[in-house]
């Protein structure tokens, strides 16, 4: 760590070992299954990485930059012959930039940008049909990735009144300024327009969201 009155720098590494993790075996059916415990598998995990934080602490312009390079893996004797595979929460890259600028005593501009690697998931690689029912084939556990996630948020705060016993401000903010359609889930279904073809369907929760808030303290 390195700090002074205006700037600070922090670099940290970590390693964590986990035991008694629980997951489901391949092809598990847990819905309306009274014996779902028989489909549980038990194993271990590990997480390691390095974190970097650069911060500007004072002045009209303040903010910080954070970056994490990491790996989170699991291993189960009954899955993939005990080989290590990415945990769903495994994010190779996680970057964030936060900044604010005090233009006037009562006017503050702020913004943040975040980016991280998509979650590890398992997508189908093939399919076959049994009595008209489609059965999907899957490759290695969590061998695929959701699309990368990134988003820009901006805001401006106007202090209406600031006194010893009373504070009031008005904030206008925009979430996801460039309307990035970040994927929340991706599911697969049979195409209605092209029989025999499987299509991926992406679900996104939030696009661009403007908001206004009035805050007061007394």
C-alpha positions in Angstrom: 0.0 0.0 0.0 1.1 3.5 -0.7 -0.8 6.6 0.4 -0.4 10.4 0.7 -2.9 13.2 1.3 -4.1 13.3 -2.3 -3.5 9.9 -3.8 -3.5 6.3 -2.6 -2.5 3.0 -4.3 -3.3 -0.5 -3.0 -2.3 -3.9 -4.5 -3.4 -7.1 -2.8 -3.3 -10.8 -3.6 -5.4 -13.6 -2.1 -6.0 -17.3 -2.1 -8.9 -19.2 -0.6 -9.5 -22.9 -0.4 -13.1 -24.2 0.1 -14.4 -27.6 1.2 -17.8 -29.3 1.4 -19.2 -27.6 -1.6 -22.5 -28.9 -3.0 -23.7 -29.1 -6.6 -26.0 -31.2 -8.8 -24.9 -34.1 -10.9 -25.1 -33.8 -14.7 -28.7 -34.2 -15.9 -30.2 -33.7 -12.5 -34.0 -33.2 -12.3 -34.8 -31.4 -9.1 -38.3 -30.1 -9.9 -41.0 -32.1 -8.2 -38.4 -34.7 -7.3 -38.8 -36.1 -3.7 -35.4 -37.8 -3.9 -33.4 -34.8 -5.2 -30.8 -35.4 -2.4 -29.6 -38.5 -4.3 -28.5 -36.2 -7.2 -26.3 -34.0 -5.1 -22.5 -34.1 -5.4 -19.9 -32.8 -2.9 -16.5 -31.4 -3.6 -14.0 -28.6 -3.1 -13.1 -25.2 -4.5 -10.4 -22.6 -4.7 -10.3 -18.8 -5.5 -7.2 -16.7 -6.1 -6.3 -13.4 -7.7 -4.9 -10.0 -7.4 -6.7 -6.6 -6.7 -5.5 -3.2 -7.7 -7.0 0.1 -6.5 -5.9 3.6 -7.5 -7.6 6.5 -5.7 -7.6 10.3 -5.8 -8.8 11.5 -2.4 -9.0 15.3 -2.6 -9.5 18.3 -4.8 -12.3 19.2 -7.1 -11.8 16.0 -9.1 -11.9 12.8 -7.1 -12.4 9.1 -7.9 -10.9 5.7 -8.1 -10.0 2.9 -10.5 -10.3 -0.7 -9.4 -9.2 -3.8 -11.3 -9.3 -7.5 -10.2 -7.8 -10.4 -12.0 -9.1 -13.6 -10.5 -10.0 -17.3 -10.9 -12.7 -19.3 -9.0 -12.8 -23.0 -9.6 -14.6 -26.2 -8.3 -13.8 -29.9 -8.4 -16.1 -32.8 -7.7 -15.1 -36.5 -7.9 -18.4 -37.3 -9.6 -18.2 -34.5 -12.2 -15.8 -34.5 -15.1 -13.6 -37.1 -13.4 -12.6 -34.6 -10.7 -11.2 -32.0 -13.1 -11.3 -28.4 -12.0 -13.8 -26.3 -13.8 -14.9 -22.6 -13.5 -17.5 -21.7 -10.8 -20.5 -19.8 -12.1 -19.2 -16.7 -10.3 -15.8 -16.9 -11.9 -14.9 -13.5 -13.4 -11.5 -13.3 -15.0 -11.6 -9.5 -15.3 -13.5 -7.0 -13.1 -12.9 -3.3 -13.8 -14.6 -0.2 -12.4 -14.0 3.5 -12.8 -15.7 6.1 -10.5 -15.2 9.8 -10.8 -16.8 13.1 -9.5 -16.1 16.7 -10.2 -17.2 19.6 -8.0 -17.8 22.3 -10.6 -19.2 24.8 -8.1 -19.7 24.6 -4.3 -23.3 23.5 -4.9 -23.0 21.5 -8.1 -21.4 18.0 -8.4 -21.0 15.9 -11.5 -20.4 12.1 -11.1 -20.0 9.1 -13.3 -19.1 5.4 -13.1 -18.2 2.7 -15.7 -18.1 -1.0 -14.8 -17.0 -4.0 -16.9 -16.6 -7.6 -16.0 -16.3 -11.0 -17.7 -19.6 -12.9 -18.1 -20.5 -15.6 -15.7 -19.5 -19.2 -16.5 -22.4 -21.3 -17.8 -23.2 -24.5 -19.6 -24.8 -24.3 -23.0 -26.0 -27.2 -25.1 -23.8 -28.5 -27.9 -26.2 -30.9 -29.5 -29.6 -32.5 -29.2 -31.7 -35.6 -30.1 -35.3 -36.5 -30.0 -37.1 -39.3 -28.0 -40.8 -39.9 -28.7 -41.1 -36.3 -30.0 -39.3 -34.8 -26.9 -36.1 -32.9 -27.5 -33.2 -33.8 -25.2 -30.1 -31.5 -25.2 -26.5 -32.6 -25.0 -24.1 -30.6 -22.9 -20.3 -30.3 -22.9 -18.0 -29.6 -19.9 -19.6 -28.0 -16.8 -19.5 -24.2 -17.1 -17.4 -24.4 -20.2 -19.2 -21.4 -21.8 -19.5 -17.8 -20.9 -22.3 -15.2 -20.8 -21.6 -12.1 -22.8 -19.3 -9.5 -21.1 -21.1 -7.0 -18.9 -20.5 -3.2 -19.0 -22.5 -0.1 -18.2 -22.1 3.7 -17.8 -23.9 5.7 -15.2 -23.9 9.5 -15.0 -25.4 12.0 -12.5 -25.5 15.6 -11.4 -26.3 16.8 -7.9 -27.5 20.3 -7.1 -27.3 21.3 -3.4 -30.5 23.4 -2.8 -29.7 24.4 0.8 -26.9 23.6 3.2 -27.0 24.8 6.8 -26.1 23.5 10.2 -29.5 21.9 10.8 -30.8 21.4 7.3 -29.5 19.9 4.0 -31.4 19.5 0.8 -30.2 18.4 -2.7 -31.7 17.4 -6.0 -30.1 14.6 -8.1 -30.6 13.8 -11.7 -29.1 10.5 -12.8 -29.1 8.2 -15.8 -28.5 4.4 -15.4 -27.0 2.6 -18.4 -26.5 5.7 -20.5 -25.7 4.0 -23.8 -28.6 1.5 -23.2 -26.4 -1.6 -23.2 -28.6 -4.8 -23.4 -26.6 -6.8 -20.8 -27.8 -10.5 -20.7 -29.4 -11.6 -17.5 -30.1 -15.1 -18.8 -29.8 -17.0 -22.1 -32.2 -19.9 -22.7 -32.6 -22.3 -25.7 -35.8 -23.3 -27.5 -36.9 -24.8 -30.7 -37.4 -22.2 -33.5 -41.0 -21.5 -34.4 -40.1 -20.2 -37.9 -37.3 -22.7 -38.7 -38.4 -26.2 -37.6 -35.6 -28.4 -36.4 -33.5 -25.4 -35.5 -32.6 -24.4 -32.0 -32.3 -20.7 -31.1 -30.8 -18.8 -28.2 -33.0 -16.3 -26.4 -31.4 -13.5 -24.4 -33.2 -11.9 -21.5 -32.1 -8.4 -20.4 -33.6 -6.7 -17.4 -32.8 -3.0 -17.6 -31.9 -0.6 -20.5 -31.4 3.1 -20.0 -33.2 4.4 -16.8 -33.3 8.1 -16.0 -34.3 9.2 -12.5 -34.7 12.3 -10.3 -34.5 12.3 -6.5 -34.8 14.9 -3.8 -32.9 14.3 -0.6 -33.1 16.2 2.6 -31.6 15.8 6.1 -32.4 17.7 9.2 
